[in-house]
Amino acid sequence: MTDIAARVLIVDDEPQIRRFLRTSLGAHHYSVLEAPSGEEGILKTANERPDVVILDLGLPDVDGLDVISRLREWTDVPIIVLSVRDREADKIQALDRGADDYVTKPFGIGELLARLRAVLRHRLREVAEEPVFRSGDLVVDLARRQVSVAGHEVKLAPKEYDILRVLVTHAGKVLTHQQLLREVWGRGYEQETHYLRVHIGQLRQKLEHEPAQPQHIITEPGVGYRLRDAD
């Protein structure tokens, strides 16, 4: 998608942040749109149809969390939060409201570019409905329910596969503990985080070369997990 100048909308009230992102993203062939307020960001999302929204939470008119909720009423455009708010509670709330990722300020442009590529790849897979996911030596064939690592098939228990399927469906995106529990176990299990820890540990034993230093299923401390997307 970046080959055809993916359109990125920056919603941030700090001119210096917008200028830095406009220059940095432009140098990597992104087409950049800007909005200094939440209301203008919502309007530009509707009128300009960007491929990704980079959203600050501390906006002068509408709190960024409310912007996420309002956008999610009518669009599934990927949203990357870029904020100085670094509390776990803020991250969880933003992700639960529908953000795809969360980057805290100060930030490195390399990290932000990687997160952008990940959400754009995820969007491309949604459009293409690609049933086979590949990242490094991990291959997941969703149509056949087959998983392999380094060419060797891996047998997963049903709940292990269900967790992996949800992670693959949202590869590159941070999923909160509550989102994963709700998707795999159903409503009413959102607080049973020990279920998740046990099954994630079992998955890592089967999928990772070094489970203590996972390369595929990445922990976002206090928030949830992310499946590393293809490089």
PyMOL commands that set and color helices and strands:
alter all, ss='L'
color gray80, all
select helices_A, chain A and resi 2-4+15-27+38-48+64-72+88-97+109-128+158-169+177-184+193-207
alter helices_A, ss='H'
color red, helices_A
select strands_A, chain A and resi 7-11+31-35+52-55+79-83+101-104+132-135+138-141+146-149+152-153+175-176+217-220+224-227
alter strands_A, ss='S'
color yellow, strands_A
deselect
rebuild
show_as cartoon
